[in-house]
Amino acid sequence: MNVRVRFAPSPTGFLHIGGARTALFNWLYARHTGGTFVLRIEDTDAARNTQEATDVILHGLRWLGLDWDEGPASNNPAGPSKGDYGPYFQSQRGEMYKKRVQELKDKGMAYESEGAVKFKMDRNPIVIPDLVVGDVRRELTDREQVDPDFVIIRSDGQPVFHFVNVVDDLDMRITHVIRGEDHLTNTAKHIALFRAFGVEPPKYAHIPLILNPDGSKMSKRDTGASLQSYMDDGSAPEAVVNYLCLLGWSPKENREKLPLEEIVKLFDLPQVLRHNARFDLDKMKWLDGEYLREMNDDRFRELGAQALRRAGFALDKYPADYVKAALTTCKGKIKRFGELGAYAGFYFSDEVKIDPALAEKEFTDEAKARVKKLRAAFEQLPQFVAAELEKALKATAAELGIKAGPLVHPTRLACTGAAAGPSLYHLLEILGRDKVLQRLDIH
């Protein structure tokens, strides 16, 4: 069987962490089996759906690295490649839905009712074979026993979720539907619709819900619920993907940090856990820090530059080698890229903002005199490099009869605006002679 899975979000707000996890599980299963991952935007509700929300979904998936395999091709004259495909949009498939409604009417399985179209539901119980939950027997409720039929086309002509969901899965030859357990209650209707069209339904795998630490269902307003918050805070996409994998799936040996290539090899639906997953923001932050610590230099600088640009720093004003060197001094010193603005923003600012309380503490008249002497020593250096800067500072301290600390602290504050940060001598070298002398000219 050629596995075909899909992620079918509705663009009505932001990309919830649960939706991102659903997309990831589908993507992982497609990659694990050598199958196809389809992206479909369920945008038939024109009153609620927006292009902005669609863009948020697409941007979020791309940020996570979840590429989809097919869709309407772009106008690339060289022919479409995977990156050229757009998602499918339900709003562009109206004619297909009309044909499928007529097909059900012709079979006597759909009928007009008060301006709407209703599907004639099977009165017998339906067993849902689920690859995660197990077999679920769906009995008709008392109310449904009276009238189990349900609307598939509203009186305004708009198709409902149950109908378009099934038609699209049928037409796109979806073999496995991997979605949140909250959709399990819809599945009996979907199975009935598939059978009405004369086809066997796809295999279902309803994955566990994501809960808050207190056991309540995570809503869009809860901390950590929005994928955008991780993007804004400068989390590493690799860390978010890794953590999302652990929400409802467990590799062997209770391992937590795994490279994506290994997760793809290990991931399979039988390993998806039955019980709901509890979101742990502290573990997410820990995993983020681990990824930053072990990240190769090029990737660190790439993501670091993106974070600084998001924070409003105009990196394009600076030579590429300068940006590269500045970011290198931050490696191993931060836990999230969102910290870079405060930690290393001094590299990319014309003026340094200094907390008045720190300035009062460090810039005493005596300290200013010392820094002035150090400035003169720095000005005379034939080479403005870290090793020579360190020698000059220690020599100046010895000449003043003090330890290095009383010189290091005001120098760092004057040049960076902070009491802590990257290695002092290396950051001075990167800032360069002119900028350092200017910042050490304390009044």
DOLUM-478104 format. One record per residue (C-alpha): residue number from 0; x, y, z; residue in one letter. Coordinates in Angstrom, 2 decimals. Layout:
BEGIN
n / east / north / up / res
NUM / X / Y / Z / A
...
REM end
This chain:
BEGIN
n / east / north / up / res
0 / 0.00 / 0.00 / 0.00 / M
1 / 1.25 / 3.47 / -0.90 / N
2 / 0.58 / 5.39 / 2.31 / V
3 / -1.14 / 8.73 / 1.81 / R
4 / -1.82 / 10.97 / 4.81 / V
5 / -2.98 / 14.55 / 5.16 / R
6 / -3.07 / 17.52 / 7.48 / F
7 / -6.30 / 19.47 / 7.04 / A
8 / -6.38 / 22.60 / 9.23 / P
9 / -9.10 / 25.23 / 9.23 / S
10 / -7.63 / 28.75 / 8.93 / P
11 / -9.63 / 30.46 / 11.66 / T
12 / -6.89 / 31.72 / 13.99 / G
13 / -3.36 / 30.60 / 14.77 / F
14 / -1.63 / 27.23 / 14.54 / L
15 / -2.31 / 25.47 / 17.85 / H
16 / 0.44 / 23.28 / 19.24 / I
17 / -1.99 / 20.36 / 18.98 / G
18 / -2.49 / 21.04 / 15.29 / G
19 / 1.26 / 21.27 / 14.79 / A
20 / 1.67 / 17.92 / 16.56 / R
21 / -1.01 / 16.38 / 14.30 / T
22 / 0.79 / 17.69 / 11.22 / A
23 / 4.08 / 16.33 / 12.54 / L
24 / 2.70 / 12.83 / 13.22 / F
25 / 1.27 / 12.69 / 9.71 / N
26 / 4.54 / 13.93 / 8.22 / W
27 / 6.56 / 11.42 / 10.25 / L
28 / 4.35 / 8.51 / 9.21 / Y
29 / 4.62 / 9.52 / 5.55 / A
30 / 8.40 / 9.77 / 5.78 / R
31 / 8.68 / 6.54 / 7.78 / H
32 / 6.68 / 4.56 / 5.22 / T
33 / 7.93 / 6.34 / 2.11 / G
34 / 4.40 / 7.63 / 1.59 / G
35 / 2.86 / 10.96 / 0.63 / T
36 / 2.02 / 13.89 / 2.90 / F
37 / -0.84 / 16.08 / 1.63 / V
38 / -1.69 / 19.55 / 2.95 / L
39 / -5.32 / 20.61 / 2.60 / R
40 / -6.77 / 23.88 / 3.87 / I
41 / -10.40 / 23.42 / 5.00 / E
42 / -11.61 / 26.92 / 4.21 / D
43 / -15.25 / 26.49 / 3.23 / T
44 / -16.40 / 28.71 / 6.11 / D
45 / -15.78 / 32.04 / 4.36 / A
46 / -17.08 / 34.06 / 7.33 / A
47 / -14.41 / 32.71 / 9.69 / R
48 / -11.45 / 31.90 / 7.43 / N
49 / -8.83 / 34.49 / 6.50 / T
50 / -5.81 / 34.58 / 4.22 / Q
51 / -3.77 / 35.83 / 7.15 / E
52 / -4.64 / 32.70 / 9.14 / A
53 / -3.74 / 30.53 / 6.16 / T
54 / -0.36 / 32.25 / 5.89 / D
55 / 0.24 / 31.61 / 9.60 / V
56 / -0.35 / 27.89 / 9.07 / I
57 / 1.93 / 27.69 / 6.03 / L
58 / 4.67 / 29.69 / 7.75 / H
59 / 4.44 / 27.54 / 10.87 / G
60 / 4.72 / 24.28 / 8.94 / L
61 / 7.68 / 25.57 / 6.95 / R
62 / 9.35 / 26.77 / 10.16 / W
63 / 9.00 / 23.25 / 11.58 / L
64 / 10.39 / 21.79 / 8.36 / G
65 / 7.21 / 19.87 / 7.48 / L
66 / 7.22 / 19.94 / 3.69 / D
67 / 4.22 / 18.57 / 1.82 / W
68 / 4.47 / 16.45 / -1.28 / D
69 / 1.78 / 17.54 / -3.69 / E
70 / -0.82 / 20.14 / -4.49 / G
71 / -1.67 / 22.65 / -7.20 / P
72 / 1.63 / 23.31 / -8.98 / A
73 / 3.12 / 26.78 / -9.25 / S
74 / 3.89 / 28.46 / -12.55 / N
75 / 7.56 / 27.52 / -12.35 / N
76 / 8.63 / 27.26 / -16.02 / P
77 / 11.15 / 24.55 / -15.11 / A
78 / 8.33 / 22.40 / -13.81 / G
79 / 7.10 / 21.90 / -10.25 / P
80 / 9.34 / 20.65 / -7.50 / S
81 / 8.22 / 19.81 / -3.99 / K
82 / 8.75 / 23.38 / -2.80 / G
83 / 6.61 / 24.76 / -5.64 / D
84 / 3.40 / 23.07 / -4.57 / Y
85 / 0.70 / 24.99 / -2.83 / G
86 / -1.80 / 23.29 / -0.54 / P
87 / -5.22 / 22.15 / -1.70 / Y
88 / -8.03 / 24.54 / -0.77 / F
89 / -11.55 / 23.28 / -0.18 / Q
90 / -12.92 / 26.63 / -1.36 / S
91 / -11.66 / 25.75 / -4.85 / Q
92 / -13.41 / 22.38 / -4.97 / R
93 / -17.05 / 23.45 / -4.98 / G
94 / -17.94 / 21.70 / -8.25 / E
95 / -16.63 / 18.39 / -6.95 / M
96 / -18.82 / 18.65 / -3.86 / Y
97 / -21.87 / 19.33 / -6.01 / K
98 / -21.18 / 16.20 / -8.05 / K
99 / -20.77 / 14.09 / -4.95 / R
100 / -24.01 / 15.41 / -3.43 / V
101 / -25.84 / 14.51 / -6.61 / Q
102 / -24.27 / 11.06 / -6.52 / E
103 / -25.73 / 10.47 / -3.04 / L
104 / -29.11 / 11.80 / -4.14 / K
105 / -29.12 / 9.48 / -7.14 / D
106 / -28.44 / 6.56 / -4.80 / K
107 / -31.29 / 7.62 / -2.53 / G
108 / -28.86 / 8.31 / 0.31 / M
109 / -29.32 / 12.10 / 0.47 / A
110 / -32.44 / 14.23 / 0.30 / Y
111 / -33.69 / 17.82 / 0.51 / E
112 / -34.92 / 18.96 / 3.92 / S
113 / -36.03 / 22.53 / 4.65 / E
114 / -33.67 / 23.96 / 2.04 / G
115 / -30.72 / 21.90 / 3.20 / A
116 / -29.47 / 18.48 / 2.07 / V
117 / -29.33 / 15.67 / 4.63 / K
118 / -27.53 / 12.36 / 4.52 / F
119 / -29.58 / 9.24 / 5.22 / K
120 / -27.64 / 7.68 / 8.07 / M
121 / -27.40 / 3.95 / 8.61 / D
122 / -29.51 / 3.01 / 11.66 / R
123 / -27.15 / 0.24 / 12.75 / N
124 / -24.28 / 0.65 / 15.21 / P
125 / -20.92 / 1.36 / 13.58 / I
126 / -17.63 / -0.13 / 14.74 / V
127 / -14.65 / 2.16 / 14.28 / I
128 / -11.41 / 0.17 / 13.96 / P
129 / -8.76 / 2.53 / 15.28 / D
130 / -5.00 / 1.90 / 15.16 / L
131 / -4.43 / 3.76 / 18.43 / V
132 / -7.67 / 3.61 / 20.42 / V
133 / -8.71 / 0.11 / 19.35 / G
134 / -12.18 / -0.88 / 18.18 / D
135 / -14.84 / 1.64 / 19.20 / V
136 / -18.51 / 0.70 / 18.88 / R
137 / -20.69 / 3.71 / 18.13 / R
138 / -24.33 / 3.24 / 19.13 / E
139 / -27.07 / 5.66 / 18.19 / L
140 / -28.10 / 7.94 / 21.03 / T
141 / -31.76 / 8.24 / 22.03 / D
142 / -32.05 / 11.43 / 20.04 / R
143 / -30.32 / 9.93 / 17.02 / E
144 / -32.59 / 6.88 / 17.10 / Q
145 / -35.45 / 9.24 / 16.28 / V
146 / -33.57 / 11.04 / 13.49 / D
147 / -29.95 / 9.95 / 12.90 / P
148 / -29.76 / 11.77 / 9.54 / D
149 / -27.48 / 14.80 / 9.42 / F
150 / -27.01 / 17.86 / 7.23 / V
151 / -24.28 / 17.73 / 4.60 / I
152 / -25.24 / 20.91 / 2.68 / I
153 / -26.62 / 23.88 / 4.62 / R
154 / -29.60 / 25.87 / 3.43 / S
155 / -27.20 / 28.59 / 2.21 / D
156 / -25.56 / 26.06 / -0.10 / G
157 / -22.37 / 25.65 / 1.95 / Q
158 / -21.14 / 22.08 / 2.54 / P
159 / -20.49 / 21.00 / 6.12 / V
160 / -17.25 / 19.66 / 7.56 / F
161 / -18.29 / 15.98 / 7.66 / H
162 / -19.14 / 15.91 / 3.99 / F
163 / -16.20 / 17.81 / 2.49 / V
164 / -13.78 / 16.02 / 4.78 / N
165 / -14.86 / 12.63 / 3.45 / V
166 / -15.10 / 13.72 / -0.20 / V
167 / -11.58 / 15.17 / -0.07 / D
168 / -10.14 / 12.10 / 1.64 / D
169 / -11.82 / 9.93 / -0.97 / L
170 / -10.67 / 11.99 / -3.97 / D
171 / -7.14 / 12.41 / -2.62 / M
172 / -6.90 / 8.66 / -1.95 / R
173 / -6.01 / 9.13 / 1.72 / I
174 / -5.11 / 5.77 / 3.25 / T
175 / -4.63 / 6.80 / 6.89 / H
176 / -6.37 / 9.56 / 8.84 / V
177 / -4.19 / 10.59 / 11.78 / I
178 / -5.93 / 13.23 / 13.88 / R
179 / -6.75 / 14.26 / 17.42 / G
180 / -8.90 / 12.05 / 19.61 / E
181 / -11.52 / 14.81 / 19.82 / D
182 / -12.47 / 13.88 / 16.24 / H
183 / -13.34 / 10.32 / 17.22 / L
184 / -16.99 / 11.28 / 17.78 / T
185 / -17.23 / 12.34 / 14.11 / N
186 / -15.80 / 9.16 / 12.69 / T
187 / -18.97 / 7.06 / 12.60 / A
188 / -20.56 / 9.62 / 10.29 / K
189 / -17.47 / 9.64 / 8.12 / H
190 / -17.40 / 5.86 / 7.84 / I
191 / -21.06 / 5.86 / 6.86 / A
192 / -20.37 / 8.43 / 4.13 / L
193 / -17.44 / 6.46 / 2.72 / F
194 / -19.58 / 3.34 / 2.52 / R
195 / -22.36 / 5.30 / 0.88 / A
196 / -19.90 / 6.16 / -1.88 / F
197 / -19.09 / 2.49 / -2.22 / G
198 / -15.55 / 2.57 / -0.83 / V
199 / -13.92 / 1.34 / 2.33 / E
200 / -12.87 / 4.15 / 4.66 / P
201 / -9.20 / 4.86 / 5.35 / P
202 / -7.53 / 3.49 / 8.46 / K
203 / -8.04 / 5.78 / 11.44 / Y
204 / -5.53 / 6.65 / 14.16 / A
205 / -6.83 / 9.08 / 16.76 / H
206 / -3.90 / 10.44 / 18.72 / I
207 / -4.16 / 11.52 / 22.38 / P
208 / -5.08 / 15.04 / 23.40 / L
209 / -2.55 / 17.52 / 24.76 / I
210 / -3.40 / 18.63 / 28.28 / L
211 / -2.15 / 21.41 / 30.54 / N
212 / 0.00 / 20.39 / 33.51 / P
213 / -3.14 / 20.44 / 35.72 / D
214 / -4.89 / 17.93 / 33.46 / G
215 / -7.25 / 20.37 / 31.76 / S
216 / -7.52 / 20.39 / 27.98 / K
217 / -5.11 / 22.89 / 26.44 / M
218 / -7.04 / 25.76 / 24.85 / S
219 / -5.74 / 28.43 / 22.50 / K
220 / -5.37 / 30.88 / 25.39 / R
221 / -3.15 / 28.65 / 27.52 / D
222 / 0.58 / 29.17 / 27.93 / T
223 / 2.50 / 27.34 / 25.24 / G
224 / -0.56 / 26.69 / 23.08 / A
225 / 0.44 / 28.79 / 20.08 / S
226 / 3.24 / 27.67 / 17.78 / L
227 / 3.87 / 31.34 / 17.03 / Q
228 / 4.97 / 31.90 / 20.63 / S
229 / 7.94 / 29.56 / 20.09 / Y
230 / 8.83 / 31.29 / 16.86 / M
231 / 8.65 / 34.69 / 18.56 / D
232 / 10.66 / 33.54 / 21.58 / D
233 / 13.42 / 32.19 / 19.37 / G
234 / 13.08 / 28.48 / 20.04 / S
235 / 15.04 / 26.18 / 17.77 / A
236 / 12.63 / 24.46 / 15.33 / P
237 / 14.52 / 21.21 / 15.89 / E
238 / 13.82 / 21.36 / 19.61 / A
239 / 10.11 / 22.07 / 19.12 / V
240 / 9.79 / 19.17 / 16.66 / V
241 / 11.60 / 16.86 / 19.07 / N
242 / 9.37 / 17.88 / 21.97 / Y
243 / 6.16 / 17.56 / 19.97 / L
244 / 7.17 / 14.00 / 19.09 / C
245 / 7.21 / 13.16 / 22.79 / L
246 / 3.61 / 14.36 / 23.27 / L
247 / 1.84 / 11.08 / 22.65 / G
248 / 4.66 / 8.98 / 21.20 / W
249 / 7.47 / 7.26 / 22.98 / S
250 / 10.68 / 5.81 / 21.54 / P
251 / 12.27 / 2.85 / 23.25 / K
252 / 14.57 / 3.19 / 26.27 / E
253 / 12.83 / 6.40 / 27.46 / N
254 / 15.09 / 8.59 / 25.36 / R
255 / 14.09 / 12.23 / 25.00 / E
256 / 16.56 / 14.00 / 22.71 / K
257 / 16.65 / 12.34 / 19.30 / L
258 / 17.74 / 13.64 / 15.89 / P
259 / 14.91 / 13.90 / 13.38 / L
260 / 16.46 / 11.30 / 11.08 / E
261 / 16.28 / 8.74 / 13.88 / E
262 / 12.73 / 9.73 / 14.82 / I
263 / 11.65 / 9.13 / 11.22 / V
264 / 13.16 / 5.62 / 11.35 / K
265 / 11.54 / 4.82 / 14.72 / L
266 / 8.13 / 6.44 / 14.35 / F
267 / 5.17 / 4.14 / 13.82 / D
268 / 1.53 / 4.23 / 14.82 / L
269 / 1.66 / 1.23 / 17.20 / P
270 / 3.99 / 3.28 / 19.41 / Q
271 / 1.52 / 6.16 / 19.78 / V
272 / 0.41 / 6.21 / 23.40 / L
273 / -3.19 / 5.71 / 24.42 / R
274 / -3.23 / 8.13 / 27.34 / H
275 / -3.35 / 11.91 / 26.96 / N
276 / -0.11 / 13.88 / 26.94 / A
277 / 0.66 / 16.56 / 29.51 / R
278 / 2.45 / 19.62 / 28.25 / F
279 / 5.58 / 20.52 / 30.22 / D
280 / 6.95 / 23.95 / 29.31 / L
281 / 10.00 / 23.47 / 31.53 / D
282 / 10.97 / 20.32 / 29.63 / K
283 / 10.45 / 22.16 / 26.35 / M
284 / 12.80 / 24.92 / 27.51 / K
285 / 15.36 / 22.38 / 28.71 / W
286 / 15.29 / 20.59 / 25.37 / L
287 / 15.64 / 23.93 / 23.58 / D
288 / 18.76 / 24.71 / 25.60 / G
289 / 20.23 / 21.29 / 24.80 / E
290 / 19.74 / 21.84 / 21.09 / Y
291 / 21.36 / 25.27 / 21.19 / L
292 / 24.30 / 23.90 / 23.17 / R
293 / 24.97 / 21.07 / 20.71 / E
294 / 24.01 / 22.89 / 17.50 / M
295 / 26.70 / 23.22 / 14.85 / N
296 / 28.13 / 26.71 / 14.39 / D
297 / 26.58 / 27.43 / 10.99 / D
298 / 23.07 / 26.50 / 12.12 / R
299 / 23.49 / 28.49 / 15.34 / F
300 / 24.52 / 31.58 / 13.41 / R
301 / 21.70 / 31.13 / 10.89 / E
302 / 18.99 / 30.92 / 13.55 / L
303 / 20.67 / 33.58 / 15.67 / G
304 / 20.65 / 36.05 / 12.80 / A
305 / 16.97 / 35.34 / 12.17 / Q
306 / 16.17 / 36.00 / 15.82 / A
307 / 18.07 / 39.29 / 15.85 / L
308 / 16.30 / 40.47 / 12.71 / R
309 / 12.95 / 39.62 / 14.30 / R
310 / 14.01 / 41.69 / 17.30 / A
311 / 14.54 / 44.69 / 15.04 / G
312 / 18.31 / 44.67 / 14.53 / F
313 / 19.42 / 45.71 / 11.05 / A
314 / 22.14 / 43.13 / 10.48 / L
315 / 22.47 / 44.08 / 6.81 / D
316 / 24.27 / 47.25 / 7.90 / K
317 / 27.21 / 45.16 / 9.09 / Y
318 / 29.75 / 43.03 / 7.18 / P
319 / 28.93 / 39.31 / 7.07 / A
320 / 32.20 / 38.42 / 8.84 / D
321 / 31.36 / 40.84 / 11.66 / Y
322 / 27.90 / 39.28 / 12.17 / V
323 / 29.41 / 35.80 / 12.04 / K
324 / 32.08 / 36.63 / 14.61 / A
325 / 29.61 / 38.35 / 16.93 / A
326 / 27.20 / 35.41 / 16.92 / L
327 / 30.05 / 32.96 / 17.49 / T
328 / 30.77 / 34.60 / 20.86 / T
329 / 27.19 / 33.79 / 21.94 / C
330 / 27.40 / 30.05 / 21.28 / K
331 / 26.92 / 28.08 / 24.48 / G
332 / 25.88 / 31.16 / 26.43 / K
333 / 22.13 / 31.38 / 25.74 / I
334 / 19.27 / 28.89 / 26.09 / K
335 / 16.87 / 30.44 / 23.56 / R
336 / 17.51 / 32.59 / 20.55 / F
337 / 15.00 / 35.07 / 21.94 / G
338 / 17.67 / 36.02 / 24.51 / E
339 / 20.07 / 37.23 / 21.82 / L
340 / 18.70 / 40.77 / 21.58 / G
341 / 19.45 / 41.46 / 25.24 / A
342 / 22.66 / 39.42 / 25.25 / Y
343 / 24.32 / 40.58 / 22.04 / A
344 / 22.36 / 43.57 / 20.79 / G
345 / 25.27 / 45.87 / 21.67 / F
346 / 27.12 / 44.53 / 18.62 / Y
347 / 24.44 / 45.95 / 16.34 / F
348 / 23.56 / 49.22 / 18.04 / S
349 / 25.14 / 52.63 / 17.51 / D
350 / 24.57 / 53.58 / 21.12 / E
351 / 24.73 / 51.52 / 24.29 / V
352 / 21.90 / 51.92 / 26.79 / K
353 / 23.12 / 51.57 / 30.36 / I
354 / 20.96 / 51.08 / 33.43 / D
355 / 21.42 / 54.21 / 35.58 / P
356 / 21.75 / 52.11 / 38.73 / A
357 / 24.58 / 50.07 / 37.18 / L
358 / 26.23 / 53.20 / 35.86 / A
359 / 26.18 / 54.80 / 39.33 / E
360 / 27.71 / 51.66 / 40.83 / K
361 / 30.47 / 51.08 / 38.25 / E
362 / 31.27 / 54.55 / 36.93 / F
363 / 32.68 / 56.16 / 40.05 / T
364 / 35.19 / 58.95 / 39.57 / D
365 / 37.97 / 56.51 / 40.44 / E
366 / 36.66 / 53.96 / 37.93 / A
367 / 36.41 / 56.59 / 35.20 / K
368 / 40.04 / 57.53 / 35.76 / A
369 / 41.09 / 53.90 / 35.50 / R
370 / 39.09 / 53.36 / 32.33 / V
371 / 40.61 / 56.50 / 30.83 / K
372 / 44.07 / 55.03 / 31.41 / K
373 / 42.98 / 51.72 / 29.88 / L
374 / 41.54 / 53.56 / 26.91 / R
375 / 44.89 / 55.16 / 26.29 / A
376 / 46.59 / 51.75 / 26.44 / A
377 / 44.07 / 50.29 / 23.99 / F
378 / 44.58 / 53.22 / 21.64 / E
379 / 48.31 / 52.48 / 21.38 / Q
380 / 47.96 / 48.77 / 20.59 / L
381 / 49.49 / 47.84 / 17.21 / P
382 / 47.03 / 44.95 / 16.92 / Q
383 / 43.50 / 45.23 / 18.31 / F
384 / 43.05 / 41.50 / 18.99 / V
385 / 41.83 / 39.57 / 22.03 / A
386 / 45.24 / 38.38 / 23.26 / A
387 / 46.77 / 41.87 / 23.09 / E
388 / 43.69 / 43.46 / 24.66 / L
389 / 43.92 / 41.06 / 27.60 / E
390 / 47.63 / 41.82 / 28.08 / K
391 / 46.97 / 45.55 / 27.97 / A
392 / 44.17 / 45.38 / 30.52 / L
393 / 46.18 / 43.25 / 32.95 / K
394 / 49.25 / 45.46 / 32.52 / A
395 / 47.14 / 48.55 / 33.21 / T
396 / 45.65 / 46.92 / 36.30 / A
397 / 49.14 / 46.04 / 37.58 / A
398 / 50.32 / 49.59 / 36.95 / E
399 / 47.35 / 50.88 / 38.97 / L
400 / 48.03 / 48.36 / 41.72 / G
401 / 44.65 / 46.66 / 41.40 / I
402 / 43.30 / 43.32 / 40.24 / K
403 / 41.78 / 42.99 / 36.78 / A
404 / 38.18 / 42.95 / 38.04 / G
405 / 37.85 / 46.68 / 38.84 / P
406 / 38.85 / 47.37 / 35.22 / L
407 / 36.89 / 44.54 / 33.59 / V
408 / 33.49 / 45.48 / 35.03 / H
409 / 33.28 / 49.16 / 34.01 / P
410 / 34.87 / 48.33 / 30.64 / T
411 / 32.25 / 45.67 / 29.91 / R
412 / 29.43 / 47.95 / 31.04 / L
413 / 30.65 / 50.86 / 28.90 / A
414 / 31.03 / 48.69 / 25.78 / C
415 / 27.95 / 46.45 / 26.10 / T
416 / 25.53 / 48.09 / 28.51 / G
417 / 25.39 / 44.91 / 30.59 / A
418 / 27.20 / 43.44 / 33.56 / A
419 / 27.57 / 40.04 / 31.88 / A
420 / 27.88 / 38.75 / 28.34 / G
421 / 30.33 / 37.25 / 25.87 / P
422 / 34.05 / 36.96 / 26.53 / S
423 / 35.23 / 40.53 / 27.11 / L
424 / 38.43 / 40.45 / 25.09 / Y
425 / 36.80 / 38.74 / 22.13 / H
426 / 33.84 / 41.11 / 22.05 / L
427 / 36.24 / 44.08 / 22.18 / L
428 / 38.16 / 42.68 / 19.20 / E
429 / 34.95 / 42.24 / 17.23 / I
430 / 33.63 / 45.72 / 18.06 / L
431 / 36.90 / 47.14 / 16.80 / G
432 / 39.22 / 49.90 / 17.92 / R
433 / 37.11 / 52.91 / 16.89 / D
434 / 33.90 / 51.71 / 18.48 / K
435 / 35.58 / 50.54 / 21.70 / V
436 / 37.48 / 53.81 / 22.16 / L
437 / 34.29 / 55.75 / 21.57 / Q
438 / 32.39 / 53.72 / 24.17 / R
439 / 35.19 / 53.96 / 26.71 / L
440 / 35.11 / 57.72 / 26.50 / D
441 / 33.06 / 57.94 / 29.69 / I
442 / 31.99 / 61.35 / 30.99 / H
REM end
